[in-house]
Amino acid sequence: METSSFFSGLENEAMKNVKCTLKIQSTWTYAPNILELKPARVVSRIDGGPSETVNFRGCKIIKLTADTHGESSKDVFYPVHLTVAGPCYYTKQDKKDFDIMMRTREQSLLMKVPYTSKFDWPDYRAIEQCPKCCKRAKPSSSKDRYWLVYQVCLQGSAETGIGTRVMPRLICEECFESIVEDCCLRVTVGSQTGPEAEIPLIDAIEAQGCITWLRNGRTLEKSDDGLYFGAYQLYCAWEGSGAFQAMCDDFSRKMQAASSFEMDQEKEKTNPSMYWEMSQIPTKEGRKCDYAACSNVHGKREAPEPGEKKGRKTRLQECLGCFDTMYCSAECQKAAWPDHKALCKEAQRKRKEEEEKEKARQKMDDEEKMAAALASFVPLSITPQGGGGVKKKKSKKGGGKKKKGKK
């Protein structure tokens, strides 16, 4: 695979025409930007399945916006923006699913699967390739963790015009940490009026669970270890909730409003009044893994393994069942499960009760709105016409047909 200082080696000529690269430029730094997506009805379609209209409830997402350090627009290469989807594993099943989803036109013919786009994009290798170090993720069931991000890709040619696609990408954990090392988020507890704080971006994301904006929404199927989801499962959670399509629609509106396809990052500076809302300020720093036999502490580096320059940082993750206890690995969580099971099941039961109550309240509100709408409805047949009110039918005397007069 041929690479250069600007391109990763997977871009096609149409992408190079508009300077779209799958590689993060080494001179750029990224800053977090909170974007609010408004509630809307969106059409969600996970590849290979039927389209489904979803009542998207709205959410806040985190975009990493590049600082190009004064480079002129003619020297700017994409990606300028990366949207953080969350931490995940990458399994062999994920690879199979992404292989079908990211198929090229030629691969579609071999698979005998329809290819509906007039644009041809890179295949699943673009998902596997880390945008920073350009190494490919290796599917496994081990503890290797990645971060899923969404990158807006463009391509253009005289024959097809300009095409866009929001592409999922996997960033290896070490590279993601280096990108957001100095990034902090302004957060509030509970709401915009709650206590404020500024904390490291990764801690802010992880404190809310791996799918932050769905935590208090519908219940999702948990990952096998209860800590992370597979990459494709995480992508499907975004797609199924409507968040992915809402993000794409938001980008399309901004592209249509722009005078050209040059991405002007100055137009999307962080809103100073926008906060990342959290249920509680994370208190992970210095916290020990909740498995009694483990001594790992959040934030500290483990001893490097053979071939590694430096050891992994210990990062505690909430149990997705109770959102209370924290573990440093799936192994520790499994080992602690016999003692933790009762508390976890009780927390899940209470949360499910609250969700059912919320659904019941929502249903009552919808029924009240419908009743009010029906009460104020006036049929057209009895709507007053002009100034004369309701017209009365003339009664016919004699009860029979009116006789025609003589000519």
C-alpha positions, 0 to 999 in steps of 0.5 A, spaced: 500 500 500 503 506 497 502 512 502 505 519 502 505 525 507 498 527 505 494 520 503 494 513 506 494 509 500 486 507 500 483 514 497 481 513 489 482 519 484 476 522 485 477 523 493 484 526 491 481 531 486 478 534 492 483 533 497 480 528 501 485 524 505 483 518 510 489 520 514 490 525 519 495 530 518 501 530 523 501 538 523 494 539 526 491 539 533 484 537 534 479 541 539 472 538 542 466 541 539 459 540 542 454 539 537 446 539 539 442 535 534 435 537 534 429 532 535 426 530 528 423 524 524 429 521 520 429 515 516 434 510 518 436 504 514 442 499 516 445 496 510 441 490 508 435 492 512 429 496 510 428 503 511 425 505 518 422 512 520 425 513 527 422 519 532 429 521 533 429 524 540 435 529 539 442 529 543 449 532 543 455 529 540 462 531 540 466 533 534 473 534 534 475 540 530 482 541 527 486 547 528 490 547 521 495 552 524 494 558 519 494 553 513 490 556 507 484 553 504 488 550 498 493 547 502 487 544 507 486 536 506 480 533 510 478 530 515 477 537 518 472 534 523 471 527 526 465 525 530 466 521 536 462 515 536 465 511 542 470 506 545 469 499 542 472 492 540 473 489 533 471 482 532 471 477 526 464 478 526 464 486 525 469 485 520 464 481 516 459 486 517 463 492 515 465 488 509 458 487 506 456 495 508 463 498 505 463 494 499 465 497 492 461 496 486 466 490 483 465 487 490 457 488 490 457 484 483 461 478 486 457 478 492 451 479 488 448 484 492 445 491 489 450 497 489 445 503 488 450 509 489 453 512 483 460 513 487 465 508 488 468 509 495 474 505 499 472 498 502 472 496 509 480 497 509 478 504 510 474 503 517 480 498 519 486 503 517 487 508 523 487 515 521 493 517 525 498 511 524 495 508 518 496 501 521 490 496 520 486 494 526 486 486 527 479 483 529 480 479 535 476 477 541 482 480 546 482 486 550 484 490 544 480 497 544 479 502 539 475 508 538 470 509 533 469 516 529 465 518 523 469 522 518 466 526 512 469 524 506 468 527 499 470 525 492 469 529 485 469 528 478 467 531 471 462 525 470 459 524 477 460 531 480 461 531 488 459 526 492 459 525 500 459 520 505 460 519 513 464 514 514 466 510 520 473 509 522 477 505 527 482 509 531 487 505 535 487 507 543 494 510 543 493 514 537 486 517 540 489 518 546 495 522 543 489 526 539 485 528 545 491 528 550 490 536 552 482 536 550 477 538 556 470 539 556 466 543 560 460 539 563 454 540 568 451 535 572 444 534 571 442 540 566 445 547 564 444 550 571 447 544 574 454 545 577 460 546 572 467 543 571 472 542 566 475 535 565 479 531 560 475 529 554 476 521 555 473 521 562 467 525 560 465 520 555 467 514 559 463 516 565 457 516 561 458 509 558 460 508 551 454 510 548 453 517 552 446 519 549 443 513 549 444 511 556 437 514 559 434 512 553 432 505 550 435 499 553 440 496 548 443 489 548 449 489 552 456 487 549 458 480 551 463 483 557 458 488 559 463 493 558 464 495 550 460 494 544 463 491 538 464 496 532 459 494 528 454 494 534 456 501 536 455 503 529 448 500 529 446 503 535 447 510 532 444 508 526 438 505 529 436 511 534 436 516 528 443 519 531 447 517 525 442 520 520 440 526 524 448 527 524 448 526 516 442 531 515 445 536 519 452 536 515 448 536 508 444 542 510 451 546 512 454 543 505 448 546 502 448 553 505 456 553 504 458 557 498 463 552 496 465 545 498 471 548 502 470 546 509 471 552 513 472 550 520 471 557 523 464 557 522 463 551 527 467 554 533 465 551 540 458 555 543 461 558 549 454 556 552 454 549 550 456 544 556 456 536 556 451 534 561 452 528 565 449 525 571 455 526 575 462 528 575 466 523 574 471 521 580 475 516 576 482 519 578 486 514 583 480 510 583 482 502 584 478 497 580 472 494 584 474 487 583 477 485 590 483 481 587 486 487 582 490 493 584 490 497 578 488 504 578 485 509 573 490 513 569 496 509 571 500 505 566 501 498 566 508 495 564 509 495 557 509 488 553 514 486 549 514 490 542 511 496 546 514 503 547 510 504 553 505 500 557 497 501 556 494 506 561 489 503 566 482 506 564 476 503 569 469 502 565 462 502 568 458 496 568 453 497 563 448 493 568 448 498 574 453 504 572 456 504 579 461 499 579 468 500 575 473 495 572 479 495 568 478 489 564 472 484 562 476 479 566 476 483 572 468 484 571 467 476 570 471 474 576 467 479 580 460 477 577 458 472 583 459 477 588 456 483 584 450 479 581 445 481 586 446 488 586 447 489 579 440 485 577 437 490 582 439 496 579 437 494 572 430 492 575 429 499 578 432 502 572 427 498 567 421 500 572 423 508 571 423 507 564 416 503 564 414 509 568 417 514 563 413 510 557 407 511 561 407 518 562 409 519 555 403 515 553 398 519 557 401 526 555 400 523 547 393 521 549 391 528 552 394 532 546 390 527 542 384 528 546 385 536 546 386 536 538 379 532 537 375 537 542 378 543 538 376 540 531 370 542 527 368 538 521 368 542 515 360 540 514 358 545 519 363 550 519 359 557 518 360 560 511 361 567 510 356 571 514 350 567 514 351 561 519 349 554 517 344 554 511 338 551 513 334 546 508 328 549 505 322 544 507 317 542 501 310 543 503 305 537 500 311 532 501 311 530 494 314 532 488 313 539 486 309 540 479 312 543 473 308 550 471 305 551 465 309 554 459 
